[in-house]
């Protein structure tokens, strides 16, 4: 009996040790480099036909963040999960011209409960609003998670990883703000992406919206600049 108890104890230790291990995003990194261009154009058909993508999704599902993970390890996980499962949603309904064509009985693509992680079912809204926004208090996530649309920030063609996450997020914000197809910025007038309108409260916790923009904008914006918002293009950001 003691031998059996010892074996069971060893098995439990092994399982717990596996659960505590860090998840590698190497597979997703390879996929993004292969199927996403430098401009963020996504080859959804490529993702659909590549078995490595299914392997990565299974790893996400079976390896949720653990208490011993660092903040950056958890944040990188949830950003990658959001982007990977958004790709899955598109290819599960492929071909589509826009993510907004998807919804069915749920009414919204972001409310579809199709994401399995650690034995729980999630939708994209839960990952974005209940986890990323609520738990991390990090406004830069809005430029890292991508809703498969032309007006979204571009899908980065590398996976987010904890050891360089801060630089990756800063790079995403700078590129998005200074992209004239997303925002039109001058000293006295800014025409901004709807992202800054929808999530204004996230960008104004440490100052005004102009203050946030000026941390990353190449053009110095006047505190009195006129602010307006551009129409959002929901067309698919790939083929």
Backbone bond lengths (Angstrom), bond angles and torsions (degrees), N, CA, C in turn:
res aa  C-N    CA-C-N  psi(-1)  N-CA   C-N-CA  omega(-1)  CA-C   N-CA-C  phi
1 X - - - 1.474 - - 1.523 111.25 -
2 X 1.354 114.98 -39.17 1.464 118.66 179.58 1.528 110.47 -63.40
3 X 1.340 116.05 -37.63 1.462 120.40 179.94 1.521 110.70 -64.98
4 X 1.350 115.64 -42.17 1.473 119.96 178.97 1.525 110.48 -64.45
5 X 1.338 116.21 -43.10 1.467 120.42 179.43 1.518 110.74 -62.03
6 X 1.332 115.51 -38.43 1.476 119.99 179.53 1.526 110.76 -65.95
7 X 1.324 115.32 -41.59 1.472 119.86 178.93 1.528 110.71 -63.67
8 X 1.340 116.58 -44.11 1.462 120.70 179.09 1.520 111.50 -63.31
9 X 1.327 115.40 -40.18 1.464 119.74 178.98 1.518 110.86 -64.45
10 X 1.343 115.10 -39.86 1.463 119.14 178.05 1.512 111.67 -65.72
11 X 1.337 116.83 -39.28 1.464 120.84 178.87 1.517 111.17 -64.29
12 X 1.345 116.37 -42.22 1.462 120.47 178.73 1.526 110.75 -63.77
13 X 1.336 116.21 -39.30 1.464 119.85 178.18 1.521 110.78 -63.17
14 X 1.343 116.13 -41.76 1.458 120.88 179.93 1.516 111.40 -63.44
15 X 1.335 116.42 -43.48 1.469 120.75 179.26 1.520 110.90 -62.95
16 X 1.328 116.04 -45.85 1.463 119.93 179.83 1.520 111.38 -64.40
17 X 1.348 115.58 -35.37 1.453 119.65 179.56 1.521 110.93 -67.65
18 X 1.341 116.29 -39.40 1.459 120.71 177.01 1.524 110.16 -63.64
19 X 1.348 116.75 -43.15 1.453 120.94 -179.85 1.527 111.51 -61.17
20 X 1.333 116.07 -33.40 1.459 120.59 -175.92 1.517 112.77 -80.76
21 X 1.333 117.41 -12.14 1.451 120.19 -178.81 1.528 110.86 -67.06
22 X 1.321 114.88 154.92 1.458 120.14 179.62 1.527 109.99 -79.51
23 X 1.316 116.16 143.44 1.458 120.54 178.50 1.524 109.64 -85.48
24 X 1.318 116.41 129.13 1.461 120.71 175.40 1.526 109.57 -85.10
25 X 1.330 116.08 137.80 1.469 121.07 177.06 1.527 110.60 -104.53
26 X 1.332 115.55 23.42 1.466 121.15 -176.89 1.528 112.25 -61.37
27 X 1.330 116.45 -40.43 1.469 119.26 -179.41 1.519 111.08 -64.06
28 X 1.330 115.94 -43.42 1.474 119.28 178.86 1.514 109.91 -64.87
29 X 1.317 117.32 -37.48 1.456 121.45 178.58 1.531 110.53 -59.73
30 X 1.321 116.71 -44.73 1.463 120.70 179.18 1.524 111.13 -63.00
31 X 1.329 116.01 -41.94 1.463 120.80 -179.93 1.523 111.77 -64.86
32 X 1.314 116.27 -43.97 1.471 120.22 -179.60 1.525 111.11 -64.60
33 X 1.310 117.14 -40.34 1.468 120.58 178.37 1.527 111.18 -65.17
34 X 1.324 116.03 -31.19 1.463 121.09 -176.97 1.522 112.88 -83.36
35 X 1.348 116.79 -36.84 1.468 119.35 -169.83 1.533 114.82 -116.33
36 X 1.316 118.11 5.07 1.464 121.25 176.78 1.523 108.69 -125.78
37 X 1.330 116.02 127.89 1.464 120.12 -178.58 1.526 110.54 -78.43
38 X 1.324 115.84 172.46 1.462 121.61 177.66 1.523 111.29 -61.84
39 X 1.318 116.94 -26.47 1.472 121.27 -179.58 1.531 112.29 -89.96
40 X 1.338 116.75 -0.12 1.457 119.46 178.15 1.512 114.77 91.31
41 X 1.334 118.08 10.09 1.462 121.41 178.31 1.522 108.92 -76.69
42 X 1.325 116.55 128.57 1.461 121.47 -170.64 1.531 111.51 -106.21
43 X 1.328 115.26 129.94 1.464 121.89 174.16 1.530 107.36 -91.64
44 X 1.333 116.18 87.35 1.462 120.57 -176.86 1.524 111.87 -67.09
45 X 1.322 116.84 -32.66 1.464 119.96 178.26 1.525 110.32 -64.08
46 X 1.332 115.57 -36.20 1.455 119.73 177.55 1.519 111.65 -63.32
47 X 1.333 116.69 -45.79 1.466 120.67 176.16 1.529 110.76 -59.45
48 X 1.317 115.40 -42.39 1.470 120.83 -175.79 1.521 111.40 -62.11
49 X 1.321 116.92 -35.96 1.462 121.07 -173.63 1.530 113.46 -95.71
50 X 1.311 117.95 0.08 1.459 120.86 -176.93 1.529 110.72 -100.76
51 X 1.332 118.64 114.88 1.482 120.86 -178.50 1.520 113.30 -63.18
52 X 1.324 117.63 -19.98 1.463 120.56 179.04 1.518 111.18 -63.82
53 X 1.333 116.72 -30.01 1.467 120.04 179.91 1.521 110.60 -66.95
54 X 1.306 116.72 -43.16 1.466 120.54 177.39 1.526 110.47 -62.61
55 X 1.319 116.96 -37.75 1.463 120.69 177.90 1.522 110.82 -61.87
56 X 1.333 115.92 -42.49 1.472 119.17 -179.59 1.521 111.24 -67.02
57 X 1.322 117.17 -41.82 1.459 120.18 177.64 1.528 111.10 -60.04
58 X 1.324 116.46 -39.92 1.464 120.23 177.86 1.527 110.95 -64.39
59 X 1.318 116.90 -37.93 1.463 120.36 177.66 1.523 110.61 -64.67
60 X 1.326 117.16 -41.95 1.467 120.38 176.19 1.529 110.69 -60.50
61 X 1.318 115.66 -44.84 1.465 120.53 -177.33 1.523 112.24 -64.30
62 X 1.319 116.04 -37.60 1.457 120.52 -173.12 1.522 114.48 -96.62
63 X 1.310 116.62 0.01 1.463 119.40 -175.68 1.534 109.79 -137.39
64 X 1.335 118.28 67.83 1.471 120.95 -179.82 1.524 111.00 -69.92
65 X 1.323 117.48 162.20 1.469 120.60 177.94 1.521 112.07 -56.39
66 X 1.314 115.58 143.42 1.461 122.68 -178.64 1.527 110.07 -111.18
67 X 1.338 117.54 157.73 1.473 121.00 -178.23 1.526 114.12 -57.23
68 X 1.335 116.70 -28.57 1.463 118.81 -177.69 1.529 113.46 -83.51
69 X 1.341 117.66 -3.72 1.461 120.37 177.76 1.525 109.70 -71.92
70 X 1.327 115.93 149.83 1.458 120.76 175.49 1.527 109.90 -75.49
71 X 1.310 116.01 167.05 1.463 121.11 177.91 1.525 110.95 -57.74
72 X 1.333 116.75 -44.73 1.464 119.91 -178.96 1.520 112.23 -66.80
73 X 1.328 117.40 -33.76 1.462 120.20 176.93 1.523 110.56 -66.16
74 X 1.311 116.74 -41.24 1.463 120.68 177.81 1.524 111.29 -68.12
75 X 1.332 116.32 -42.94 1.465 120.28 -177.88 1.526 111.01 -65.68
76 X 1.332 117.24 -43.92 1.461 120.70 177.82 1.526 110.34 -61.21
77 X 1.330 116.24 -40.53 1.460 120.39 178.70 1.525 110.73 -58.52
78 X 1.330 117.96 -51.51 1.461 120.98 -173.58 1.520 112.16 -70.42
79 X 1.336 118.10 -32.50 1.472 120.30 175.36 1.529 109.43 -65.32
80 X 1.325 116.23 -49.41 1.463 120.12 179.08 1.522 111.39 -61.90
81 X 1.329 116.22 -38.88 1.464 119.95 179.24 1.522 110.53 -62.83
82 X 1.330 117.04 -45.54 1.463 120.60 179.28 1.530 110.25 -57.61
83 X 1.316 116.01 -48.49 1.466 119.75 -176.84 1.524 111.87 -67.96
84 X 1.328 116.81 -41.02 1.467 120.13 -178.82 1.526 111.63 -66.57
85 X 1.316 116.77 -42.77 1.468 119.03 -178.84 1.534 111.49 -74.78
86 X 1.326 117.38 -24.61 1.465 119.28 171.86 1.519 109.69 -66.06
87 X 1.328 116.25 -42.55 1.470 119.88 175.44 1.524 109.99 -60.20
88 X 1.322 116.99 -42.86 1.466 120.10 178.53 1.528 110.78 -59.53
89 X 1.327 116.69 -42.77 1.466 120.33 -179.93 1.525 111.21 -59.91
90 X 1.323 116.23 -40.95 1.464 119.92 179.16 1.524 110.70 -66.32
91 X 1.333 117.89 -48.59 1.461 119.21 -174.45 1.535 111.60 -72.93
92 X 1.333 116.98 -24.57 1.472 119.44 174.91 1.522 111.18 -69.01
93 X 1.323 117.01 -21.69 1.469 122.14 -178.85 1.525 111.68 -116.29
94 X 1.302 116.47 12.68 1.468 123.12 -175.07 1.528 111.16 -69.08
95 X 1.352 118.45 140.48 1.464 126.73 0.72 1.537 112.65 -87.76
96 X 1.319 115.90 145.63 1.465 122.14 174.11 1.523 107.86 -137.05
97 X 1.307 115.29 153.63 1.463 120.02 177.37 1.521 111.90 -92.33
98 X 1.345 115.59 -20.34 1.458 120.53 -179.11 1.526 108.99 -155.61
99 X 1.313 116.05 145.80 1.467 120.73 176.47 1.527 110.90 -61.31
100 X 1.313 116.30 -25.06 1.458 120.00 -177.67 1.533 112.56 -74.12
101 X 1.325 116.89 -8.04 1.465 120.24 173.43 1.527 110.80 -74.37
102 X 1.331 115.85 -17.65 1.462 122.17 -175.77 1.526 109.50 -94.16
103 X 1.281 117.42 141.88 1.466 119.45 178.84 1.503 112.29 170.20
104 X 1.329 115.49 -51.29 1.460 120.60 179.29 1.516 111.99 57.94
105 X 1.316 116.83 -136.38 1.467 121.51 -177.35 1.525 112.41 -68.12
106 X 1.342 117.00 -18.12 1.457 120.14 179.97 1.535 111.37 -78.55
107 X 1.330 117.18 -20.33 1.455 121.07 178.02 1.511 114.33 84.87
108 X 1.309 117.66 -32.17 1.457 122.60 -178.24 1.520 109.20 -136.26
109 X 1.335 117.97 138.91 1.468 119.27 178.24 1.519 112.27 -61.66
110 X 1.328 116.87 -26.99 1.461 120.62 -177.15 1.533 112.66 -81.25
111 X 1.325 116.36 -6.69 1.465 120.50 178.07 1.533 112.92 -104.52
112 X 1.323 117.30 -0.48 1.461 120.64 -179.99 1.528 109.45 -71.44
113 X 1.311 116.53 124.71 1.464 121.49 -177.74 1.527 109.37 -90.95
114 X 1.331 114.96 90.13 1.467 119.97 -176.49 1.524 113.01 -130.82
115 X 1.309 117.61 -2.27 1.460 121.55 -174.11 1.529 109.98 -95.97
116 X 1.309 115.88 121.53 1.467 121.64 179.08 1.526 109.21 -106.04
117 X 1.311 116.18 117.93 1.465 120.99 177.74 1.524 109.10 -137.94
118 X 1.309 115.84 119.30 1.457 120.54 176.71 1.509 114.41 56.96
119 X 1.336 117.31 34.93 1.459 121.02 178.58 1.513 114.25 83.71
120 X 1.342 116.92 0.46 1.465 120.78 177.51 1.527 110.26 -111.21
121 X 1.333 115.70 154.52 1.453 121.18 178.00 1.522 109.67 -106.10
122 X 1.318 116.06 131.60 1.464 122.37 -179.35 1.520 110.33 -125.74
123 X 1.331 115.28 162.22 1.459 121.10 163.69 1.529 107.67 -116.23
124 X 1.316 116.50 172.10 1.468 120.33 -176.61 1.527 112.06 -65.47
125 X 1.326 116.50 -34.90 1.469 119.56 178.01 1.526 111.52 -61.86
126 X 1.314 117.06 -38.58 1.464 119.92 179.94 1.526 111.03 -65.49
127 X 1.334 116.17 -41.71 1.466 118.89 178.85 1.524 110.58 -64.43
128 X 1.331 116.58 -42.95 1.464 119.73 -178.05 1.524 112.55 -70.48
129 X 1.330 117.19 -52.51 1.463 120.33 -169.19 1.530 114.06 -90.33
130 X 1.324 117.06 -38.24 1.464 119.52 -176.06 1.530 112.99 -88.36
131 X 1.328 115.76 -24.10 1.469 118.79 -179.40 1.529 111.03 -108.30
132 X 1.318 117.20 -66.06 1.465 119.43 -174.19 1.525 113.12 -62.39
133 X 1.313 117.44 -50.38 1.469 119.21 -176.92 1.524 112.24 -74.99
134 X 1.317 116.58 -42.78 1.465 120.68 -173.07 1.527 112.76 -77.11
135 X 1.310 117.18 -41.15 1.462 120.44 -172.27 1.532 113.77 -88.47
136 X 1.327 117.56 -24.60 1.459 118.78 -172.62 1.523 114.62 -109.21
137 X 1.330 117.50 -18.11 1.469 120.21 177.99 1.524 110.73 49.41
138 X 1.323 116.28 50.64 1.455 122.99 -174.91 1.529 110.36 -128.48
139 X 1.349 118.09 97.92 1.466 120.21 -176.39 1.526 114.41 -63.19
140 X 1.318 117.17 -21.91 1.465 119.40 -178.29 1.521 113.21 -68.53
141 X 1.333 117.65 -13.98 1.471 118.96 179.28 1.520 111.51 -62.38
142 X 1.346 117.24 -24.56 1.469 120.43 -178.58 1.529 112.38 -65.46
143 X 1.325 117.35 -15.90 1.457 121.39 179.67 1.524 111.56 -105.77
144 X 1.332 115.53 2.46 1.459 120.99 179.21 1.520 112.02 -108.77
145 X 1.345 117.03 -36.00 1.461 119.75 177.69 1.528 108.25 -86.13
146 X 1.329 115.46 139.83 1.469 120.62 -169.35 1.525 110.22 -128.09
147 X 1.341 115.38 129.25 1.470 121.31 -175.64 1.530 112.55 -96.95
148 X 1.343 116.14 26.33 1.473 121.31 172.64 1.522 114.02 63.76
149 X 1.331 117.33 29.29 1.461 120.78 -176.57 1.532 111.36 -128.08
150 X 1.332 115.29 157.10 1.464 121.68 -176.33 1.520 111.91 -59.13
151 X 1.337 117.72 -40.18 1.463 120.41 -176.58 1.524 113.75 -82.74
152 X 1.329 116.69 -4.56 1.466 119.80 175.70 1.526 109.76 -70.44
153 X 1.319 117.37 162.76 1.459 119.00 166.51 1.522 108.32 -56.62
154 X 1.318 116.91 153.65 1.464 118.30 -179.20 1.525 109.81 -70.26
155 X 1.332 115.06 145.35 1.453 120.33 174.37 1.521 107.93 -70.99
156 X 1.310 116.68 119.45 1.461 121.28 -178.15 1.529 109.07 -65.67
157 X 1.338 116.71 136.91 1.467 117.97 -178.02 1.531 112.03 -91.19
158 X 1.308 114.07 40.59 1.453 122.78 168.11 1.521 107.58 -154.14
159 X 1.306 116.72 154.09 1.460 120.61 179.13 1.521 110.38 -76.08
160 X 1.324 115.48 151.77 1.467 120.10 174.20 1.527 108.13 -78.87
161 X 1.321 115.01 133.72 1.464 120.58 -178.95 1.523 108.70 -131.32
162 X 1.327 117.99 144.36 1.469 121.17 -172.71 1.513 114.59 -59.52
163 X 1.341 117.43 -34.83 1.460 119.55 -174.18 1.527 113.91 -71.01
164 X 1.321 118.38 -18.68 1.468 119.90 176.60 1.532 111.61 -132.13
165 X 1.315 116.01 23.15 1.460 121.12 -175.15 1.522 112.35 -60.96
166 X 1.325 118.07 -43.58 1.464 120.61 -178.01 1.523 111.11 -59.88
167 X 1.325 117.22 -44.28 1.467 120.87 178.66 1.522 111.04 -66.24
168 X 1.321 117.16 -39.33 1.463 120.51 179.25 1.530 111.00 -63.38
169 X 1.326 116.77 -43.09 1.466 120.47 180.00 1.530 111.06 -66.34
170 X 1.318 116.64 -44.14 1.464 119.67 178.13 1.524 110.84 -60.47
171 X 1.315 116.70 -41.40 1.461 121.77 179.20 1.524 111.16 -62.28
172 X 1.332 116.39 -41.59 1.460 120.83 179.01 1.534 111.56 -63.04
173 X 1.335 116.24 -43.28 1.467 119.88 -178.98 1.526 110.16 -65.36
174 X 1.324 117.13 -47.61 1.467 120.89 -178.87 1.516 111.45 -59.50
175 X 1.319 115.61 -45.29 1.460 119.17 -178.13 1.521 111.31 -65.00
176 X 1.326 117.15 -42.55 1.460 120.34 -178.24 1.520 111.55 -66.80
177 X 1.323 117.33 -48.53 1.465 120.53 -177.08 1.518 111.58 -62.47
178 X 1.321 117.27 -36.71 1.461 120.77 -175.81 1.524 113.68 -92.99
179 X 1.316 116.67 6.33 1.462 122.03 176.69 1.530 108.14 -85.44
180 X 1.314 116.32 113.63 1.471 120.63 -175.26 1.529 112.67 -68.86
181 X 1.326 118.08 -12.91 1.462 119.94 174.81 1.525 111.26 -82.68
182 X 1.332 116.84 -12.08 1.468 121.97 179.00 1.530 112.01 -107.81
183 X 1.332 116.05 -37.06 1.465 121.92 -178.08 1.529 109.18 -143.06
184 X 1.322 116.09 141.84 1.463 121.03 176.86 1.522 107.15 -113.84
185 X 1.330 115.35 110.33 1.464 120.25 -169.69 1.525 111.98 -119.81
186 X 1.320 115.83 129.93 1.464 122.55 170.37 1.526 107.18 -136.70
187 X 1.299 116.33 176.86 1.462 119.39 -175.14 1.523 112.45 -61.31
188 X 1.320 117.10 -40.74 1.458 120.45 -172.32 1.522 114.83 -110.61
189 X 1.330 116.32 2.76 1.459 119.30 -179.21 1.526 110.11 -152.70
190 X 1.326 115.88 134.14 1.468 119.77 175.96 1.523 109.23 -130.93
191 X 1.325 114.93 128.98 1.456 121.69 173.18 1.524 105.93 -109.94
192 X 1.313 115.60 110.59 1.452 120.91 -166.15 1.525 113.79 -109.17
193 X 1.305 113.73 159.37 1.463 120.94 171.51 1.523 109.98 -59.90
194 X 1.319 115.53 148.34 1.465 120.55 176.37 1.527 112.23 -60.14
195 X 1.313 117.31 -19.77 1.467 120.31 177.62 1.520 110.75 -55.91
196 X 1.333 116.73 -38.54 1.462 120.80 179.99 1.524 112.15 -72.46
197 X 1.310 116.26 -20.73 1.463 121.68 176.91 1.526 110.33 -84.49
198 X 1.328 116.06 -48.77 1.469 121.13 -177.85 1.523 112.30 -62.46
199 X 1.313 116.79 -37.12 1.471 120.72 -173.55 1.526 112.39 -119.68
200 X 1.315 115.32 34.06 1.462 120.09 -176.16 1.526 112.56 -54.70
201 X 1.327 116.89 -37.67 1.467 120.42 -177.87 1.533 111.63 -62.42
202 X 1.328 116.92 -28.36 1.468 119.99 179.05 1.526 112.04 -72.84
203 X 1.326 115.73 -27.53 1.467 120.11 -176.10 1.526 113.47 -94.14
204 X 1.318 117.07 -6.10 1.470 119.97 -173.57 1.524 112.91 -117.92
205 X 1.313 117.19 21.57 1.467 120.04 179.67 1.521 112.37 -75.53
206 X 1.336 116.57 -22.79 1.471 120.57 -178.77 1.526 111.45 -123.90
207 X 1.320 115.99 30.16 1.461 120.45 -178.65 1.506 110.61 143.03
208 X 1.310 116.13 -169.53 1.462 121.41 -178.62 1.528 110.55 -80.50
209 X 1.324 115.29 170.24 1.456 120.27 175.88 1.529 110.54 -62.58
210 X 1.323 116.55 -39.47 1.471 121.11 177.41 1.529 109.98 -61.60
211 X 1.318 116.92 -39.62 1.470 120.63 177.46 1.526 110.44 -58.09
212 X 1.325 116.08 -44.81 1.465 119.75 179.89 1.525 110.44 -63.32
213 X 1.315 116.43 -46.61 1.467 120.39 -178.83 1.525 111.27 -60.31
214 X 1.318 116.54 -40.81 1.470 120.46 -176.25 1.529 113.06 -68.16
215 X 1.302 117.83 -16.70 1.468 119.32 176.06 1.526 111.17 -70.03
216 X 1.330 116.75 -21.74 1.462 120.48 -173.75 1.529 113.42 -126.11
217 X 1.305 118.02 -17.72 1.461 121.34 -174.72 1.528 111.90 -74.48
218 X 1.335 116.09 139.68 1.461 121.22 175.23 1.520 110.95 -73.61
219 X 1.331 116.17 -25.52 1.470 121.96 177.83 1.523 108.19 -98.91
220 X 1.317 117.44 127.47 1.459 121.72 177.28 1.517 109.19 -72.94
221 X 1.319 116.70 120.72 1.459 121.99 -174.82 1.523 109.70 -98.96
222 X 1.333 115.47 134.58 1.461 120.78 178.77 1.531 109.84 -68.14
223 X 1.326 118.60 141.34 1.473 121.47 176.21 1.528 112.38 -58.57
224 X 1.342 116.19 -21.42 1.468 121.09 -178.93 1.528 112.22 -99.16
225 X 1.303 117.39 11.35 1.462 121.02 -177.61 1.529 111.72 -61.21
226 X 1.310 114.89 143.79 1.463 121.00 177.56 1.523 109.47 -74.83
227 X 1.330 115.84 132.80 1.466 121.00 -177.73 1.530 110.33 -113.63
228 X 1.320 116.18 129.00 1.460 121.64 172.06 1.531 107.38 -139.02
229 X 1.340 115.77 172.43 1.460 119.12 -173.29 1.531 110.75 -127.37
230 X 1.329 114.73 141.92 1.449 121.86 -176.99 1.535 111.27 -86.61
231 X 1.311 115.60 157.99 1.460 120.80 175.82 1.527 109.41 -69.61
232 X 1.312 116.31 140.60 1.461 121.11 -177.65 1.518 110.38 -90.03
233 X 1.315 116.24 131.75 1.463 121.91 179.25 1.536 108.95 -97.07
234 X 1.325 116.46 110.58 1.455 121.79 -176.12 1.529 112.88 -91.85
235 X 1.317 118.79 6.36 1.461 120.57 176.95 1.517 110.46 -60.80
236 X 1.321 116.17 149.73 1.452 121.59 -176.42 1.528 111.47 -61.14
237 X 1.321 116.44 139.50 1.468 121.51 -177.84 1.528 112.27 -88.78
238 X 1.318 115.62 37.88 1.461 119.96 179.96 1.509 110.64 177.81
239 X 1.309 115.60 -158.46 1.471 119.75 -179.90 1.515 110.84 -138.05
